Amino acid sequence: MNRLLQGDVGSGKTVVAALAATMVNASGAQAAIMAPTSILAEQHYRTFLAILAAEEAFSSLPRSACWLVIPPPPEKEEIRLGLADGSILIVIGTHALLEDPVAFKDLQFVTIDEQHRFGVEQRAVLRSKGTNPHLLVMTATPIRVRSPSPFMATLTFPSWMSCPWPPAHRNLRAYSHRT
């Protein structure tokens, strides 16, 4: 699978990534989620934990999620060892996932959030850490499908998520005030 998932902020892209990662974990394979900033990676980590804890249907699946952003060196080494031996099934991080010491036992699913902030080579480096893993790239930035781009040519199917604005947000107006 090579898929672009485009949707507004809050439309559920992270939920889709978490559920897809869990499905891959059901077979014992690993998933990596890469975000451009440590703040967004931490937000994804917290969302993943909340989703995985709340879903009773997934309670019997083996899983271990970790956040590879700013741990102290000994903890970072433990995470690297867990990824290499397969005991950590989901890792969420930033560019740290691209480092040479990070190796996976069986990486089968890669999610890249805000894909436009990463280069083609960076995406390729993360995918090369597995054996042709499934790729889900997510963005809230509109992408014109008609525009010719090397990135769009690599995708099998683009997907768009749309959700209606909550009632409180439907009639928002912006005003400028001069002082």
RAHUJO-V640377 format. One record per residue. D_LAST is the distance of its C-alpha to the last C-alpha in Angstrom with 2 decimals. Layout:
{{D_LAST} {D_LAST}}
//
This chain:
{{53.25} {50.47} {47.51} {43.81} {41.89} {38.51} {36.35} {32.87} {31.70} {33.63} {36.27} {39.14} {39.86} {40.52} {42.87} {44.81} {45.11} {46.28} {48.88} {50.12} {50.48} {52.42} {54.73} {55.49} {56.09} {58.68} {60.98} {60.34} {58.17} {54.94} {51.35} {48.54} {44.85} {42.66} {38.87} {36.65} {35.07} {36.53} {33.82} {34.79} {38.47} {38.18} {36.48} {39.38} {41.88} {40.68} {40.64} {44.13} {45.48} {44.14} {45.59} {48.89} {49.27} {48.51} {50.85} {54.31} {55.80} {55.09} {56.35} {59.73} {58.41} {58.59} {55.22} {53.44} {49.81} {48.20} {44.99} {45.57} {42.36} {42.32} {45.65} {47.63} {50.36} {53.26} {51.46} {50.41} {54.09} {55.12} {52.75} {54.21} {57.72} {56.88} {55.61} {58.72} {61.15} {59.39} {58.72} {54.96} {54.35} {50.56} {48.38} {44.62} {43.08} {41.16} {42.71} {45.12} {47.20} {47.99} {49.62} {53.37} {54.42} {53.00} {55.89} {56.58} {59.91} {59.18} {55.66} {55.68} {52.04} {48.90} {45.36} {42.60} {39.07} {36.32} {39.21} {37.16} {36.34} {40.06} {42.40} {45.61} {47.65} {45.86} {46.52} {50.10} {50.61} {49.71} {51.91} {54.74} {54.97} {56.59} {59.19} {57.20} {54.86} {52.96} {49.42} {46.34} {43.09} {39.93} {36.49} {33.41} {32.57} {34.04} {37.06} {38.61} {42.29} {43.38} {42.08} {44.97} {44.35} {46.88} {45.20} {45.49} {49.11} {49.98} {48.94} {51.41} {49.08} {45.34} {44.16} {40.99} {39.88} {37.89} {37.07} {35.28} {31.86} {32.16} {31.57} {28.37} {26.86} {28.12} {25.40} {22.33} {19.37} {16.37} {12.98} {9.94} {6.53} {3.75} {0.00}}
//
